[in-house]
């Protein structure tokens, strides 16, 4: 397991603050994300994923464009989305964009497809939320056909049919690596198994072991279909500093602000320091010293038997770029070697 586990990073390009406490322009946040990815590549981190959002607190609405910029500045790190909201996009254009990134990066592109945890993209691109399930199901079905890199004949209800249509550019040394991102729906787990695609679990709260039934379900689907089980990954938030106390002190104000804003939109109560500490102690918030974070990541990998762990290192508006850079450095230099040692 120590030899095969991949350890990566994710970010949504959270809009952060400058030295004077003022919000940075989204353009500067995007440039900062590129520098964060370059550092991750230099440190030997396996993967960086960029999330797609269409709101003022996250700067990245076009992950593929930013990934293309990162591809030109890096040499080994794998580059992907976290996630691409396939329901409100065009499967053919998604495939073309990521096959282009794959060409630019010499085979390092990945895409995580999902329905997303926000719905702003639906009205923005003219889709009806009532079609939520149909849009994702049919678009994923079409995308699965594109992965075969053969002439595509396909028909559904959401777009005109295709007949013997080739899509360019092809993936040079295909197939393109594609994951299905799942936030907690058994139906989505079954869907990933049905399409024979790796599963990425977004575990953003509670004891990560509660996702073990989803892991078991994924294995059961493959067993029933007679197909080999594919990799399972985990995406969870966190922050690393030299000490546990410093990491929590750094993260708490940002964590509260972003959770209270999103919680207010969704009718949740305010976030408390007690809840924050509980998530840091026993839940899915990987915050602390390198030793603490390494132990908790290793425990999750063992409990769920996953092949990749991605730490979402950007955590709200008040965690500045320099502290995220330090967190990335500690993750690459100290956490990753300790995780591999603990898993050996």
Residue frames relative to the residue before (quaternion, step in Angstrom):
aa qw qx qy qz dx dy dz
X 1.0000 0.0000 0.0000 0.0000 0.00 0.00 0.00
X 0.6327 0.5504 -0.3365 0.4284 3.60 0.99 -0.84
X 0.6885 0.4847 -0.2828 0.4593 3.57 1.06 -0.76
X 0.7569 0.4146 -0.2095 0.4597 3.58 1.05 -0.71
X 0.5437 0.6326 -0.4147 0.3637 3.63 1.12 -0.43
X 0.2138 -0.7457 0.6181 0.1274 3.57 -1.00 0.89
X 0.1250 -0.7916 0.5967 0.0406 3.56 -0.95 0.90
X 0.0236 0.8404 -0.5330 0.0951 3.52 -0.48 1.27
X 0.3963 -0.6766 0.5719 0.2411 3.50 -1.42 -0.17
X 0.1099 -0.7585 0.6362 0.0885 3.54 -1.29 0.50
X 0.0361 0.7721 -0.6343 -0.0144 3.54 -1.26 0.48
X 0.3128 -0.7171 0.5871 0.2077 3.53 -1.25 0.54
X 0.4713 -0.6557 0.4517 0.3794 3.57 1.27 0.00
X 0.0527 0.8285 -0.5529 0.0715 3.57 0.94 0.93
X 0.4302 -0.6941 0.5118 0.2671 3.59 -0.85 0.97
X 0.1351 -0.8228 0.5519 0.0132 3.55 -0.54 1.24
X 0.5191 -0.6395 0.4732 0.3125 3.57 -1.31 -0.06
X 0.4759 -0.6554 0.5144 0.2817 3.50 -1.30 0.48
X 0.7796 -0.3592 0.2373 0.4549 3.59 -1.31 -0.08
X 0.7247 0.4296 -0.2429 0.4808 3.58 1.10 -0.66
X 0.6023 -0.5885 0.3495 0.4107 3.57 1.28 0.13
X 0.5366 0.6256 -0.4094 0.3913 3.59 1.27 0.01
X 0.5452 -0.6086 0.4428 0.3692 3.65 -1.02 0.66
X 0.4291 -0.6878 0.5221 0.2650 3.56 -0.97 0.85
X 0.5467 -0.5677 0.4785 0.3872 3.61 -1.14 0.47
X 0.5829 -0.5936 0.4131 0.3704 3.56 -1.05 0.68
X 0.5931 0.5729 -0.3684 0.4293 3.60 1.07 -0.64
X 0.6686 0.4840 -0.3034 0.4760 3.60 0.97 -0.82
X 0.6075 0.5474 -0.3521 0.4554 3.59 1.05 -0.72
X 0.6512 0.5087 -0.3198 0.4636 3.59 0.95 -0.85
X 0.6507 0.4952 -0.3249 0.4752 3.60 0.95 -0.80
X 0.6243 0.5341 -0.3367 0.4600 3.59 1.06 -0.71
X 0.6219 0.5436 -0.3422 0.4479 3.59 1.00 -0.81
X 0.6269 0.5263 -0.3429 0.4608 3.59 0.97 -0.78
X 0.6676 0.4901 -0.3062 0.4694 3.60 0.92 -0.86
X 0.6194 0.5364 -0.3402 0.4614 3.59 1.06 -0.70
X 0.6607 0.5017 -0.2988 0.4716 3.57 1.02 -0.82
X 0.6189 0.5353 -0.3419 0.4621 3.59 1.03 -0.75
X 0.6418 0.5096 -0.3196 0.4757 3.58 0.98 -0.83
X 0.6431 0.5260 -0.3228 0.4534 3.59 0.93 -0.88
X 0.6383 0.5170 -0.3218 0.4710 3.58 1.01 -0.78
X 0.6632 0.5135 -0.3049 0.4512 3.59 0.91 -0.89
X 0.6974 0.4743 -0.2606 0.4698 3.58 1.13 -0.69
X 0.5241 -0.6634 0.4010 0.3528 3.59 1.25 -0.10
X 0.3403 0.7294 -0.5171 0.2911 3.61 1.21 0.40
X 0.5341 -0.7125 0.3686 0.2667 3.56 -0.88 0.99
X 0.8317 0.0440 0.0737 0.5485 3.61 0.89 -0.88
X 0.0193 -0.7473 0.6584 0.0877 3.53 -1.28 0.46
X 0.1329 -0.7983 0.5865 0.0330 3.54 -0.89 1.06
X 0.1905 -0.7803 0.5894 0.0863 3.55 -0.99 0.89
X 0.3278 -0.7679 0.5228 0.1721 3.57 -0.75 1.07
X 0.3645 -0.7151 0.5601 0.2052 3.55 -1.23 0.61
X 0.1441 0.7669 -0.6154 0.1115 3.56 -0.84 1.07
X 0.2246 -0.7721 0.5851 0.1055 3.55 -1.24 0.48
X 0.5308 0.5876 -0.4033 0.4585 3.55 0.75 1.16
X 0.6511 -0.5992 0.3146 0.3436 3.55 -1.18 0.52
X 0.6699 0.5079 -0.3249 0.4332 3.63 1.13 -0.30
X 0.7226 0.2961 -0.2304 0.5806 3.61 1.29 -0.01
X 0.3733 -0.7929 0.4476 0.1777 3.57 -0.73 1.09
X 0.6935 0.4975 -0.2841 0.4369 3.60 1.12 -0.51
X 0.0048 -0.7911 0.6110 -0.0276 3.56 -0.53 1.22
X 0.7551 0.2609 -0.1509 0.5823 3.59 1.26 -0.39
X 0.1668 -0.8380 0.5099 0.0992 3.62 0.38 1.19
X 0.6407 0.5570 -0.3395 0.4050 3.58 0.95 -0.82
X 0.6335 0.5204 -0.3414 0.4597 3.61 1.04 -0.69
X 0.6645 0.4833 -0.3000 0.4846 3.58 0.94 -0.88
X 0.6376 0.5267 -0.3282 0.4564 3.60 1.00 -0.76
X 0.6130 0.5351 -0.3528 0.4620 3.59 1.07 -0.65
X 0.6389 0.5076 -0.3234 0.4792 3.58 1.04 -0.77
X 0.6498 0.5072 -0.3136 0.4715 3.58 0.99 -0.83
X 0.6096 0.5711 -0.3534 0.4212 3.59 0.99 -0.80
X 0.6884 0.4949 -0.2836 0.4480 3.58 1.01 -0.82
X 0.7221 0.4233 -0.2309 0.4961 3.60 1.26 -0.36
X 0.7278 0.3951 -0.2116 0.5190 3.61 1.25 -0.13
X 0.3118 -0.7868 0.5107 0.1515 3.56 -1.25 0.35
X 0.8280 0.2280 -0.1015 0.5021 3.63 1.03 -0.56
X 0.6126 0.5877 -0.3681 0.3793 3.62 0.99 -0.71
X 0.4073 -0.6897 0.5392 0.2600 3.58 -1.03 0.78
X 0.2508 -0.7993 0.5437 0.0513 3.52 -1.03 0.97
X 0.1684 0.8149 -0.5391 0.1301 3.58 -0.71 1.00
X 0.5333 -0.5811 0.4960 0.3631 3.50 -1.37 -0.08
X 0.0888 -0.8050 0.5863 0.0214 3.54 -1.25 0.46
X 0.4431 -0.6506 -0.5427 0.2930 1.73 1.01 2.26
X 0.4748 -0.5548 0.5617 0.3889 3.51 -1.45 -0.15
X 0.3279 -0.7482 0.5446 0.1902 3.58 -0.74 1.08
X 0.2156 -0.8384 0.4905 0.1000 3.53 0.17 1.34
X 0.5838 0.6232 -0.3696 0.3663 3.59 1.04 -0.73
X 0.7837 0.2860 -0.1505 0.5304 3.61 1.00 -0.77
X 0.6196 0.4951 -0.3531 0.4962 3.59 1.20 0.48
X 0.4923 -0.6275 0.5035 0.3322 3.54 -1.31 0.02
X 0.4689 -0.7147 0.4298 0.2909 3.63 -0.54 1.08
X 0.6447 0.5217 -0.3347 0.4474 3.58 0.98 -0.78
X 0.6737 0.4772 -0.3013 0.4771 3.60 0.92 -0.86
X 0.6085 0.5326 -0.3624 0.4634 3.61 1.02 -0.69
X 0.6570 0.5031 -0.3145 0.4651 3.58 0.87 -0.91
X 0.6735 0.5015 -0.3062 0.4485 3.60 0.86 -0.94
X 0.6587 0.5104 -0.3260 0.4465 3.59 0.92 -0.83
X 0.7288 0.4239 -0.2579 0.4719 3.58 0.86 -0.88
X 0.5996 0.5087 -0.3815 0.4859 3.62 1.09 -0.39
X 0.6066 0.5308 -0.3460 0.4802 3.59 1.17 -0.54
X 0.6387 0.4997 -0.3222 0.4884 3.61 0.96 -0.82
X 0.6227 0.5412 -0.3420 0.4499 3.57 1.02 -0.78
X 0.6488 0.5029 -0.3155 0.4761 3.58 1.02 -0.77
X 0.6719 0.5099 -0.2955 0.4486 3.58 0.89 -0.94
X 0.7599 0.3860 -0.1859 0.4889 3.58 1.05 -0.80
X 0.4256 -0.7106 0.4562 0.3253 3.60 1.27 0.07
X 0.8094 -0.3612 0.1483 0.4387 3.55 0.72 1.15
X 0.5371 0.6570 -0.3930 0.3542 3.60 1.19 0.38
X 0.5093 0.6857 -0.4106 0.3190 3.63 1.20 0.02
X 0.0073 -0.7446 0.6674 0.0104 3.52 -1.25 0.70
X 0.1182 -0.7690 0.6169 0.1188 3.57 -1.23 0.29
X 0.1766 -0.7405 0.6390 0.1099 3.55 -1.03 0.87
X 0.1846 -0.8045 0.5610 0.0636 3.56 -0.55 1.21
X 0.1528 0.7922 -0.5801 0.1120 3.56 -0.95 0.85
X 0.5687 -0.5867 0.4557 0.3533 3.49 -1.36 -0.01
X 0.4496 -0.7117 0.4335 0.3217 3.57 1.30 -0.22
X 0.3994 -0.7198 0.5177 0.2331 3.55 -1.18 0.57
X 0.6865 0.3627 -0.2712 0.5689 3.58 1.33 0.05
X 0.3394 -0.7795 0.5022 0.1583 3.58 -1.14 0.59
X 0.3456 0.7779 -0.4790 0.2143 3.63 1.23 0.16
X 0.6316 0.5665 -0.3468 0.4000 3.59 1.05 -0.68
X 0.5835 0.6094 -0.3845 0.3747 3.63 1.10 -0.52
X 0.7243 0.3729 -0.2699 0.5134 3.66 0.66 -0.89
X 0.5939 0.5917 -0.3690 0.4012 3.61 1.06 -0.69
X 0.7912 0.2791 -0.1409 0.5255 3.58 0.95 -0.87
X 0.6093 -0.6371 0.3247 0.3427 3.56 1.22 0.44
X 0.4936 0.6403 -0.4465 0.3834 3.58 1.09 0.69
X 0.4160 -0.7042 0.5273 0.2304 3.54 -1.16 0.70
X 0.4669 -0.6944 0.4719 0.2777 3.59 -0.80 0.99
X 0.5633 0.5987 -0.3894 0.4155 3.58 1.18 -0.40
X 0.6860 0.4529 -0.2707 0.5010 3.57 1.26 -0.43
X 0.2171 0.8449 -0.4721 0.1268 3.58 1.35 0.22
X 0.7352 0.4268 -0.2382 0.4696 3.58 0.72 -1.07
X 0.6659 0.5126 -0.3093 0.4452 3.58 0.89 -0.91
X 0.6383 0.5457 -0.3299 0.4313 3.56 0.93 -0.88
X 0.7087 0.4474 -0.2824 0.4668 3.58 0.79 -0.95
X 0.6585 0.5326 -0.3204 0.4244 3.58 0.88 -0.92
X 0.7194 0.4387 -0.2632 0.4699 3.58 0.79 -0.98
X 0.6663 0.4986 -0.3200 0.4528 3.60 0.95 -0.77
X 0.6259 0.5082 -0.3402 0.4839 3.57 1.07 -0.64
X 0.6162 0.5454 -0.3411 0.4545 3.57 1.04 -0.76
X 0.6622 0.4836 -0.2985 0.4883 3.59 0.97 -0.83
X 0.6475 0.5249 -0.3282 0.4444 3.59 0.92 -0.86
X 0.6226 0.5439 -0.3361 0.4512 3.57 1.02 -0.77
X 0.6371 0.5123 -0.3260 0.4746 3.57 1.07 -0.68
X 0.6362 0.5414 -0.3283 0.4408 3.59 1.01 -0.80
X 0.6184 0.5785 -0.3400 0.4091 3.59 1.07 -0.73
X 0.5960 0.5818 -0.3608 0.4197 3.59 1.18 -0.45
X 0.2382 -0.8123 0.4937 0.1993 3.58 1.30 -0.40
X 0.4952 0.5690 -0.4626 0.4658 3.50 0.93 1.10
X 0.6664 -0.4505 0.3619 0.4712 3.61 -1.19 0.16
X 0.2854 -0.7979 0.5186 0.1142 3.57 -0.73 1.14
X 0.0061 -0.7312 0.6821 -0.0009 3.52 -1.00 0.99
X 0.1657 0.7976 -0.5437 0.2020 3.56 -0.47 1.23
X 0.0074 -0.7924 0.6099 -0.0024 3.55 -1.11 0.70
X 0.0948 0.7712 -0.6238 0.0848 3.56 -1.03 0.89
X 0.6379 -0.5509 0.3884 0.3724 3.56 -1.28 -0.31
X 0.6725 0.5588 -0.2838 0.3936 3.60 1.20 -0.37
X 0.7933 0.0840 -0.0420 0.6016 3.60 1.24 -0.24
X 0.6396 -0.5030 0.3805 0.4395 3.62 -1.19 0.25
X 0.5704 -0.6198 0.4111 0.3486 3.59 -1.10 0.61
X 0.3128 -0.7037 0.6027 0.2091 3.53 -1.35 0.32
X 0.0610 -0.7899 0.6097 0.0241 3.57 -1.06 0.75
X 0.8483 -0.1350 0.0456 0.5099 3.56 -0.65 1.21
X 0.3405 0.7647 -0.4725 0.2758 3.56 1.02 0.85
X 0.2283 -0.7531 0.6029 0.1315 3.57 -0.84 1.00
X 0.2133 -0.7757 0.5859 0.0979 3.56 -1.08 0.79
X 0.1373 -0.8136 0.5647 0.0139 3.55 -0.87 1.05
X 0.5874 -0.1827 -0.7864 -0.0571 1.56 -2.21 1.20
X 0.4938 -0.6238 0.4965 0.3472 3.57 -1.12 0.54
X 0.5442 -0.5657 0.4909 0.3780 3.54 -1.27 0.35
X 0.5069 -0.7132 0.3938 0.2816 3.55 -0.64 1.18
X 0.7973 0.0734 -0.0133 0.5990 3.56 0.85 -0.96
X 0.0262 -0.8889 0.4572 -0.0158 3.52 0.97 1.06
X 0.5959 -0.0377 -0.7491 -0.2870 1.40 -2.47 0.00
X 0.6270 -0.5038 0.4299 0.4101 3.56 -1.30 0.28
X 0.4004 -0.7053 0.5258 0.2565 3.58 -0.95 0.85
X 0.0054 -0.8101 0.5811 -0.0774 3.55 -0.64 1.19
X 0.1301 -0.7656 0.6272 0.0590 3.55 -0.99 0.94
X 0.2994 -0.6829 0.6204 0.2432 3.54 -1.33 0.30
X 0.2709 -0.7707 0.5599 0.1384 3.56 -0.72 1.12
X 0.0596 -0.8111 0.5810 -0.0324 3.58 -0.78 1.08
X 0.2431 -0.8014 0.5338 0.1175 3.55 -0.86 0.96
X 0.7844 -0.2928 0.1931 0.5115 3.62 1.15 -0.15
X 0.5417 0.6102 -0.4023 0.4152 3.56 1.20 0.46
X 0.4273 -0.7026 0.5004 0.2708 3.63 -0.68 1.01
X 0.6085 0.5671 -0.3519 0.4293 3.59 1.07 -0.72
X 0.6567 0.5044 -0.3106 0.4667 3.57 1.04 -0.77
X 0.6072 0.5404 -0.3486 0.4665 3.58 1.10 -0.67
X 0.6534 0.5047 -0.3042 0.4753 3.57 0.94 -0.92
X 0.6363 0.5410 -0.3256 0.4432 3.57 0.99 -0.86
X 0.6448 0.5197 -0.3234 0.4578 3.59 0.93 -0.86
X 0.6646 0.4951 -0.2989 0.4732 3.57 0.98 -0.83
X 0.6344 0.5482 -0.3246 0.4379 3.57 0.99 -0.85
X 0.7376 0.3878 -0.2218 0.5063 3.58 0.98 -0.86
X 0.4062 -0.7421 0.4517 0.2832 3.58 1.31 0.12
X 0.4502 0.6601 -0.4604 0.3867 3.56 0.92 1.04
X 0.5685 -0.5945 0.4366 0.3645 3.62 -1.06 0.63
X 0.3669 -0.7428 0.5364 0.1610 3.55 -1.20 0.69
X 0.0855 -0.7735 0.6266 0.0414 3.57 -0.91 0.97
X 0.2048 -0.8009 0.5580 0.0724 3.57 -0.56 1.23
X 0.2274 -0.7478 0.6097 0.1316 3.57 -0.76 1.05
X 0.0183 0.8032 -0.5912 0.0705 3.58 -0.23 1.29
X 0.0491 0.8536 -0.5100 0.0940 3.56 -0.06 1.30
X 0.8029 0.1132 -0.0962 0.5774 3.58 1.24 0.21
X 0.7732 0.3411 -0.2572 0.4688 3.55 -1.15 0.62
X 0.6984 -0.4462 0.3557 0.4320 3.53 -1.34 0.14
X 0.4385 -0.7167 0.4647 0.2794 3.62 -0.63 1.02
X 0.5780 0.6040 -0.3875 0.3884 3.61 1.10 -0.51
X 0.5562 0.6123 -0.4036 0.3909 3.60 1.17 -0.35
X 0.6255 0.5305 -0.3405 0.4598 3.59 1.27 -0.21
X 0.3960 0.7332 -0.4767 0.2800 3.59 1.23 0.01
X 0.6272 0.5293 -0.3694 0.4358 3.69 0.91 -0.64
X 0.6285 0.5191 -0.3449 0.4654 3.61 1.10 -0.61
X 0.6116 0.5293 -0.3382 0.4810 3.57 1.08 -0.72
X 0.6631 0.5013 -0.3030 0.4660 3.58 0.90 -0.92
X 0.6411 0.5288 -0.3209 0.4543 3.58 0.97 -0.87
X 0.6378 0.5265 -0.3247 0.4588 3.59 0.96 -0.85
X 0.6525 0.4995 -0.3098 0.4783 3.59 0.96 -0.85
X 0.6528 0.5279 -0.3145 0.4430 3.57 0.99 -0.85
X 0.6224 0.5338 -0.3415 0.4594 3.59 1.03 -0.76
X 0.6741 0.4863 -0.2994 0.4685 3.58 0.89 -0.91
X 0.6329 0.5319 -0.3313 0.4548 3.57 1.01 -0.78
X 0.6663 0.5074 -0.2968 0.4588 3.55 0.97 -0.89
X 0.7148 0.4389 -0.2464 0.4855 3.57 1.04 -0.82
X 0.4234 -0.7200 0.4530 0.3117 3.57 1.25 -0.27
X 0.5231 0.6114 -0.4170 0.4227 3.57 1.16 0.60
X 0.5406 -0.6220 0.4398 0.3571 3.62 -1.07 0.61
X 0.5132 -0.6425 0.4720 0.3179 3.56 -1.04 0.77
X 0.2994 -0.7601 0.5594 0.1402 3.54 -0.96 0.97
X 0.7016 -0.4794 0.3019 0.4322 3.61 -1.21 0.26
X 0.1907 -0.7222 0.6530 0.1249 3.52 -1.33 0.58
X 0.0994 -0.7986 0.5923 0.0385 3.55 -0.98 0.88
X 0.2616 -0.7360 0.6030 0.1620 3.54 -1.36 0.27
X 0.1256 -0.7447 0.6525 0.0630 3.53 -1.12 0.86
X 0.1509 0.7819 -0.5895 0.1353 3.60 -0.73 1.08
X 0.5017 -0.6752 0.4529 0.2955 3.60 -1.14 0.60
X 0.1769 0.7933 -0.5757 0.0888 3.56 -1.25 0.38
X 0.1417 -0.7587 0.6287 0.0948 3.53 -1.37 0.02
X 0.1755 -0.7959 0.5764 0.0595 3.56 -0.99 0.88
X 0.0410 0.7521 -0.6570 0.0322 3.54 -1.10 0.87
X 0.7377 -0.4270 0.2746 0.4450 3.58 -1.26 0.05
X 0.7951 0.1314 -0.0635 0.5887 3.59 1.08 -0.71
X 0.6436 -0.5056 0.3995 0.4130 3.56 -1.28 0.34
X 0.6672 0.5158 -0.3110 0.4382 3.58 0.86 -0.95
X 0.6688 0.4981 -0.3090 0.4573 3.59 0.92 -0.87
X 0.6441 0.5287 -0.3260 0.4464 3.58 0.95 -0.83
X 0.6804 0.4701 -0.2979 0.4767 3.59 0.92 -0.85
X 0.6342 0.5247 -0.3323 0.4605 3.57 1.01 -0.77
X 0.6330 0.5312 -0.3214 0.4623 3.60 1.03 -0.80
X 0.7835 0.4268 -0.1873 0.4111 3.52 0.72 -1.18
X 0.5916 0.6442 -0.3810 0.2997 3.60 0.89 -0.88
X 0.6853 0.4745 -0.3412 0.4346 3.70 0.66 -0.83
X 0.6642 0.4917 -0.3050 0.4734 3.60 0.96 -0.84
X 0.6365 0.5455 -0.3167 0.4438 3.53 0.95 -0.95
X 0.6773 0.4889 -0.2952 0.4638 3.58 0.86 -0.95
X 0.6749 0.5172 -0.3158 0.4210 3.57 0.82 -0.96
X 0.7075 0.4499 -0.2822 0.4663 3.58 0.82 -0.95
X 0.6719 0.4918 -0.3132 0.4567 3.60 0.96 -0.79
X 0.6558 0.4968 -0.3271 0.4649 3.59 1.00 -0.69
X 0.6324 0.5187 -0.3474 0.4586 3.59 1.04 -0.67
X 0.7010 0.4409 -0.2743 0.4887 3.58 0.80 -0.97
X 0.6373 0.5343 -0.3247 0.4505 3.56 1.04 -0.78
X 0.6291 0.5343 -0.3320 0.4567 3.56 1.07 -0.73
X 0.6418 0.5208 -0.3163 0.4657 3.57 1.09 -0.71
X 0.7756 0.3649 -0.1615 0.4890 3.56 1.09 -0.76
X 0.5796 -0.6402 0.3563 0.3567 3.57 1.25 0.23
X 0.4438 0.6728 -0.4767 0.3510 3.60 1.16 0.50
X 0.5428 -0.5951 0.4764 0.3525 3.53 -1.27 0.32
X 0.6637 -0.5097 0.3574 0.4147 3.61 -1.24 0.27
X 0.5068 -0.6410 0.4935 0.2978 3.54 -1.18 0.67
X 0.2038 -0.7895 0.5706 0.0978 3.57 -0.96 0.89
X 0.6074 -0.5506 0.4230 0.3861 3.55 -1.23 0.43
X 0.5940 0.5619 -0.3626 0.4472 3.59 1.13 -0.59
X 0.6658 0.4942 -0.2936 0.4757 3.56 0.97 -0.88
X 0.6214 0.5456 -0.3220 0.4609 3.55 1.06 -0.82
X 0.6912 0.4743 -0.2817 0.4669 3.58 0.84 -0.97
X 0.6220 0.5387 -0.3400 0.4553 3.57 1.06 -0.71
X 0.6517 0.4979 -0.3118 0.4797 3.59 0.98 -0.84
X 0.6634 0.5040 -0.3013 0.4637 3.58 1.03 -0.81
X 0.6918 0.4800 -0.2774 0.4627 3.58 1.06 -0.74
X 0.8563 0.0923 0.0345 0.5070 3.56 0.74 -1.09
X 0.6626 0.5435 -0.3011 0.4183 3.59 1.22 -0.24
X 0.7039 -0.4609 0.3583 0.4047 3.53 -1.14 -0.74
X 0.4977 0.5907 -0.4555 0.4426 3.55 1.08 0.83
X 0.1603 -0.8246 0.5411 0.0400 3.56 -0.31 1.30
X 0.2455 0.7765 -0.5236 0.2501 3.54 0.36 1.31
X 0.4918 0.6511 -0.4718 0.3341 3.56 -0.88 0.94
X 0.7284 -0.3486 0.3285 0.4900 3.51 -1.30 -0.46
X 0.6766 -0.4686 0.3475 0.4494 3.61 -1.19 0.22
X 0.6499 0.5241 -0.3267 0.4429 3.59 0.95 -0.81
X 0.6663 0.5039 -0.3010 0.4599 3.57 0.92 -0.91
X 0.6885 0.4775 -0.2880 0.4637 3.57 0.83 -0.97
X 0.6345 0.5305 -0.3376 0.4494 3.60 0.96 -0.77
X 0.6564 0.5074 -0.3178 0.4589 3.59 0.91 -0.87
X 0.6960 0.4776 -0.2904 0.4508 3.57 0.89 -0.87
X 0.6242 0.5117 -0.3446 0.4793 3.60 1.03 -0.68
X 0.6552 0.5128 -0.3178 0.4547 3.59 0.88 -0.90
X 0.6411 0.5238 -0.3283 0.4548 3.59 1.00 -0.79
X 0.6576 0.4982 -0.3129 0.4706 3.59 0.97 -0.81
X 0.6364 0.5274 -0.3293 0.4565 3.58 0.94 -0.87
X 0.6733 0.4871 -0.2952 0.4714 3.59 0.93 -0.87
X 0.6836 0.5126 -0.2967 0.4264 3.59 0.86 -0.96
X 0.7860 0.3223 -0.1597 0.5028 3.57 0.98 -0.82
X 0.3694 -0.7555 0.4740 0.2608 3.58 1.22 -0.27
X 0.3252 0.7829 -0.4765 0.2329 3.57 1.07 0.72
X 0.4389 -0.7030 0.5096 0.2311 3.53 -1.29 0.50
X 0.7967 0.1218 -0.0996 0.5835 3.59 1.23 -0.21
X 0.0963 -0.7508 0.6506 0.0613 3.53 -1.20 0.71
X 0.0832 -0.7867 0.6115 0.0145 3.57 -0.82 1.09
X 0.2404 -0.7725 0.5777 0.1079 3.56 -0.74 1.12
X 0.2722 -0.7308 0.6009 0.1755 3.59 -0.77 1.03
X 0.1650 -0.8572 0.4857 0.0451 3.53 -0.08 1.36
X 0.6457 0.4636 -0.3375 0.5042 3.63 1.19 -0.26
X 0.0099 0.8511 -0.5163 0.0947 3.55 -0.59 1.13
X 0.8456 -0.1779 0.0675 0.4987 3.55 0.52 1.13
X 0.7262 -0.5291 0.2738 0.3431 3.54 -1.33 0.30
X 0.7303 0.4725 -0.2461 0.4276 3.61 1.08 -0.51
X 0.5764 0.5416 -0.3922 0.4698 3.59 1.26 0.11
X 0.2642 -0.8331 0.4611 0.1532 3.62 -0.10 1.25
X 0.7277 -0.4645 0.3160 0.3935 3.51 -1.36 0.42
X 0.6760 0.5051 -0.3241 0.4276 3.60 0.85 -0.86
X 0.6611 0.4849 -0.3202 0.4746 3.61 1.04 -0.67
X 0.6185 0.5108 -0.3541 0.4807 3.59 1.10 -0.57
X 0.6199 0.5281 -0.3449 0.4667 3.60 1.02 -0.71
X 0.6509 0.5016 -0.3147 0.4750 3.59 0.99 -0.79
X 0.6272 0.5348 -0.3254 0.4634 3.57 1.03 -0.80
X 0.6461 0.5108 -0.3100 0.4748 3.59 0.98 -0.87
X 0.6477 0.5251 -0.3187 0.4507 3.58 0.96 -0.88
X 0.6740 0.4824 -0.2947 0.4757 3.59 0.91 -0.89
X 0.6142 0.5464 -0.3404 0.4564 3.57 1.05 -0.74
X 0.7281 0.4458 -0.2506 0.4564 3.58 0.82 -0.99
X 0.7487 0.4294 -0.2276 0.4509 3.57 0.85 -0.98
X 0.8298 0.2414 -0.0936 0.4944 3.59 0.94 -0.80
X 0.6861 0.4838 -0.3139 0.4434 3.60 0.82 -0.88
X 0.6881 0.5018 -0.3084 0.4237 3.60 0.69 -1.02
X 0.6686 0.4704 -0.3362 0.4675 3.67 0.80 -0.78
X 0.6542 0.5074 -0.3263 0.4561 3.62 0.99 -0.74
X 0.6177 0.5300 -0.3518 0.4623 3.60 0.99 -0.76
X 0.6713 0.4936 -0.3083 0.4589 3.59 0.84 -0.91
X 0.6434 0.5161 -0.3219 0.4648 3.58 1.03 -0.74
X 0.6692 0.4994 -0.3018 0.4601 3.58 0.97 -0.85
X 0.7012 0.4566 -0.2654 0.4789 3.57 1.11 -0.63
X 0.5170 0.6665 -0.4121 0.3444 3.59 1.22 -0.33
